[in-house]
Amino acid sequence: MKSANFGQSGKLIAAALLASAAMPAVAQDTPIASDLDAIIDTANDPAAALRLAREQADTGDLIGAAATLERALITRPDSSAAPVRLYYVTTLCRLDDVGRARIELDKVDGRRISDADWASFVQACGTIERPAARSAATSGIFGQLALGLAYDTDALGALAVNFDFPGITGVSDDDFAFIGSARIEGRTPIGQGYGYAGLAGETKNNFGSSGLDYQIGSVRVGYGQQGERIGFALGGVATHARLQGDPFVTEYGGQAELGLSTGRTGRITLRGEAVHQVYNGSFAFFSRDGERYDLAIDYRAVDQRRGQWVIGAAFEEKTAQAVPLGYRGVRAYSGFRQPIGWAGSYGLISTTIRFIDFRDAMFFNDRQETRYFTRAALGTPFFGSGFDIEGGVSHTRREYNQSSFLRDYDSFGFDLQLVWNFGK
């Protein structure tokens, strides 16, 4: 039996579920979640990318070395990546791609390249005037945009809570939806480091009656430094989410990141975030307003076949004025991305397992839930210039403890997206 009127009562149920699980869980349980795809891109570490490219070139894999350097330059196009760009030019010369080599050489900051690197370049490309130091105003803009369609089984159940009582049939409603996501970041050198500003957002808009509509947008700004092995970033962040056409939650606070390169291609990263949350529609005995804290650590690496992978774990805590809406939780996540052939095709898979234990309070059932999300996808170049067509399949599951009297949720999703990676 389907719900006859999802209306205001349905919104209240949906809001209660999402609020008690915290807004970021919405993104984790949807096929268009991009957090893991961003995390597994180790091109954020120029030193690791350079080491891998040298290994590939030493074994004769010049095309693979060029691809590794290209990914690093898309993610870190600023002048701090000058050694990466110079070795990219050197590799292009060894591939006899003189035209592109000249274009890329014009982007090299001469003050950030060593004599040894320049000597290696001259050996491959011939005697050329050494580039001058570039202005400190050198900047870069890069990111990813994606648009597509998705189909979810039991889309209504993603928001509605089904009680697990004998004789009560749960509601279910499969649905198609338009999906979109964006991640855009700009950087500019500041002294020995860089300033950054970023925008991110995603939307899901259903075509049917499931009510699975939401929009999430965030902005961040701060300062960072990247050394030979250690890097850090520190800044502020603000996020706003809308649910079924209405404002849902706004949060603002700070975030920090510390990274350490290990071995030749690995990196350990520690991330922390603390924000204050303000929910729309909170009232005296159902106030979700409070703080959210998140601390994560992960290890990322690139193998010699250009595969990128990550494994990590995190602790999270939410406080709320209404005690039962607060919780503590842990999650584990992993991801792997592997190029397929030399034409730019790739395959990827990511998984998140998240356990949440809600606060105990008098007259409220003890509630615990475990969430599972897995997505696998294949992508291939489309149109060129950074465009890919990507198709994915996902599985979402929520399991509740018996005393919560809630029915477990299980859904499969399918999506087809046009993805554009850009940078300059």
N, C-alpha and C positions, 0 to 999 in steps of 0.2 A: 504494500500500500504506500503510495506517495503522499507527501505532505500536501494538504489542501491549500495551505496559506503559509508561505515562508516569511512574508511581511516583516512587521516589527518584532514579533516574538522570535522568528527565525534569526533575525539579526542579533538579538540579545543572546541567543544560544551560541551563535557563531562567535560573537565578540567575547563571550565568556571563555570559550575553548581557546581562541587565539590569544587572548590576554593572558590566561593562566599559563600558556606555553611560551609566551613572549613572542613579539613580532618577528624577530629573525627566523623563527622556526618556519614561518610561512614560506620564506624563500628557500629554505633547506628542503622542503617537501614538495617542490615543484620542479618540473622538467627543465625550466629555463634558468634554474639557479646556476650562477656562474662562479661562485666562490672558489670551488676546487679547480676549475679550469684556469683561473687566474693564479692560484697558488702553485700549480704544477709547472708553471712556465719558469724554469730556472734561468731564463735569459735575464732576469732581474739581477743576476750576479755576473757582471762583465768579466771578472777574473776567472770564474769557473768556465764561462763560455770560451774564453781565450785559451785556457788550458786544454779543453776538449778539442777545439779546432786545430791546435798544434799537433795533438795526438793523431787526429784524423789525417792531417796533411802528411805527417811522418810515415803513415802507412799507405800513402798514395791516394787516399780518399779526398781529393781536392773539392769535389762537388759537395760532399758531406760537410767539409770544413766551411765552405762558403755559406751553406744553409744554416749552420750553427751560428755563424757571425751575423747573418741577416736577421735572425730572430732576436739576437741580443741588441742589435741596433734599432730595431722597431720598438723594443721596450725601453732602451736607454739611449736615446738619440743625442743627449747633451754632450758637451765637450769632455766630460769625465770619462767617456768611453773612447777617447782618442786612440789608445793602443789597440782596441778592438777594430776600430775603423781602419787604421793603418794596416793591420794584418789582413783585413778584408780586401783592401786594395792590393796588397802583396799577392794574395790568393787569386784575385781576378787576373793579375798579370801572368801568373803561372798557368792560368786557364786560357790565356791569350785574348781575354776580354778587355782590350785596351780602352775602348770607349767608355765603358762603365767605370773602369779604374780611374780615369781622369776626372769623371764627375764626382766620385767618392773622395778623391784626394783633395778636392776643393773644400770639403767639409771637415778636414782634419785640423785640429787645434795644435799648432806647432809647439806650443809651450808644454804640452803634456806627453810628448813622445821622447823616448830615450835614444841615445846614440846607437845602441845595439839594435833596437827596432828599426831605426832608419837605415842602418847598414844592411839589414836583411831585406828591406824594401828595395834599396838600390840594386842589390844583387839580382832581384827578380824583375824589376821594372826598368833598370837603367838609371843613368844619372839625370836627376830632375831637381830643380830648385826646391829646397826644403820649405814646407809651408810656414807661414808666419803665425804668430799667436793670434787667436781669434778673440774678438771682443767678449767681455764678461757678460754681455747681453745675449749671448748665444742661448737659444731656447729650443724646446721641442714640444710637440703636441702629438699624442698617440693614444690609441685605445681600440675599442671594438664595438661595433653596432650589429644587432641581429634582429631580424623580423621573420615571423613564420606563423604556422598553424599547428594546433595541438588537439589531440583527442584523448579524453580521460574517461576510464570506466569509473562509475560511482563518483562523479565530480561533486555532487551535492554533499556527499559524506566528508569531503575535504574540510568543510566548514561546520556542518551540522553534527551534533552529538546524538548518537543512537543509544538509548538505554537498553540494557540487556535483561529484560524481564520476560518471563514465560508468557506467551500469547501476544506479545507486542512485536510487530514486524517493523524492521528498520526501513528508513527511506533511502532511495537510491535514484540517481539520475545521471546517466552518461551524457557527455556534452563535448562539442567542438568549441575551440576558443582561438582568438587571435593572441599571439604572444610577441613581446618585444623586449629587448634589453639594450642597455648602453653603458659603456665605461669609457670615460674620456679623462685624460690626465695631462697636465702641462707642467713642465719643469724649466727652471732657469738657474744658472750658476749664481751662488752667493758666497763669496769668499772661497773657502776650501770645500764648501758643500753646495747644496742646491735647495731652492725653495720649490714647493710643489702645491698644486691645487687640483682637485679632482671632482668630477661629477659622476654619479652612477644612478641607474634607475632600471626598473622593470615593470611590465604591465601584463596582465592577463585579463582578457575580456571575452566572456562566453557568448556564444551565438544562441544558445537555448535557454532553458529555465532553471539551470542549476544554481545560479547566483554566485558562481565562482569568479568573482570580479575583484581585483585588487590592483593598486599601484603603490610602488615604493620608490622613493627618491632620496638620495643622500648627497652631501657635499662635505669635502674635507680639505684642509689647508694646513701646511706646516713646513718644517725644515728638516733636512737630513744630510748625512755625510756617508760616503762610501770609500773605505780605504782598500788596501790590498786584500785584507782578509775580513775585516770587521766593518760593519755599517750599522747606522741607526737612523731612525726617523721619529719625529715627535710632532704632534699637531692636534687640532681640534676637529670634531666631526658632528654633524647634525643630520637627522633622518626624519622623514615624515611619511606616514603610510595612510592610505585610504582603503576602505573596505566597503564593497557594494555601493559605491558612489558617495559615501560619507567619510569625513575625517575619522581616523581611528586612533592613531598614536603619534606623538612627536617626541623625539629624544635628542639630547645634546650633551656633549661632554668631550673627553679627550681619548686619544689612542697613542700607543707607542710601539715601536718594533726594534728589535736588536737581532742582527744576523751575523753568523760566523761561518766562514768558508772552512770546510774540512776536506782533507785529502785533495784530490785533483779536480773533482767535479761535484762534490757534495756541499750542502749548506744546511746548517741548523738555524732556525728562526724562532724567536720568542716574541709573541704578540700579546698585548694587553689593551683592554678597552673598558672604560667606566663612563656610564651615561646616566642622566636623570630622565625618567619617562613621565610623560603627561598624557593620559588617555582621555579621549572624548567620551562623555556620558558617564563618568564615574560619579557615584553618590556615596553617602555616608557609610553604608554597610556593604558596599561593593566597589570600593576604590582600588583600582589597580595601579595608581600612581606610586612611583618609588624609584629605586635605582636598579641598574643592571650591570653586572661585572662579568667579564669574559677574559680568560687567560688561556692561551694555546701555545703549544710547541710542536714543531714538525721538522722532519728531515726530508730534504729534496735532493735529487741527483739526476744526472744525465748519463746514460750509458753510451757505449761506443757505437751503437746502432742508432743513435740520436733519439732513443726513447727517453721520455721524461716521466718521473714518478715521484710520489710524495706519500708519506705516512705520518700521521699526527694524532694528538690527543688534546683535549681541552677540558677545563673546569668552568662552570658558569653558575651564577647566583643571581636571583631576582628577589628584591624586597617589594612589599606592597603594603599599603595602609590596611587593607583587608588581608589579614594574615594568611588565610588558605589560598590566596592567589599568588603568593610568593613560592619560590622553590629553589632547590639546588639540583644541579645536574652535571653529568659528564658526557662526553662524546668522543668517538674515535672516527677518523676519516682516512681515506686513502684514494689515490688516483693514479692513473697511468695513461700516457699518450704516446703513440708509436707511429712514426711516419711509415707509409706503405709505398714502396717504390720511390722513384725520383721525380714523379710528376706533381708532388705536393699533397697527395692524398694522405689520410691519417685515420687512425682508429683511437678511441678513448673510452675509458670506463672509470667511474667514480662512485664511491660508496660512503655513506655516513650512517653511523649507529649512535643514537642519542637516548640516554636514560634520564628521566626527570622524576624527582621525588618532591611532591608538593608539601607545604607546611601542614602540620597537624594542628587542629583546633577543635575545641569543644563543639559538638553538634554537627560536625562536618566529617564525611567519610574520608578515611585515609586514601589518598589517590596517588598512584604511580603509573607511569606510562613509558613505554619504550618505542622509539620511532626508528624506522629503517627507510633509507632511500638509496636507490641504485639507478644509475643511468649509464647506458652504453650507446655509442654513436659512431658513425662513419662519416667522413667528410672528404670532399674532393674540390679542387679549384673550379671556379665558375666565373666567367667573364674576365678573369685575370685581375691584376692590380690589387691583390689582397682579398678578393672575394672567394668564399667557399660556400658550397651547398652542403648542408649537414642534416642527416636524418638520425633520430635517436629513439630508443625505447627505454621506458623507466618503470620502476616498481616502487610503490609507497605503501608502507604498512605501519599501523599503530596498534600496540598491544597494551591493554589495561589490566591492572590487578583486579582480582575478583571482588574486593570490597568496594570498588568504585562504582559497580553496577553499570558499567559502560561497555558497549559492544566493540570488539576489535574492528579496525578498519583496514581494508585491503583494496588497492587500486593499481591498474596498469595504465601507462600513458604512452602516447606516440607523438612525435613532433617532427616537423620538417622546417628548417630555417635557412635563410640566406644570411651568412655571416661575413662581415667586412672588418678586417684587421688593417689598421692604418697607422702611419707615423711619419715623422719627417725630422 
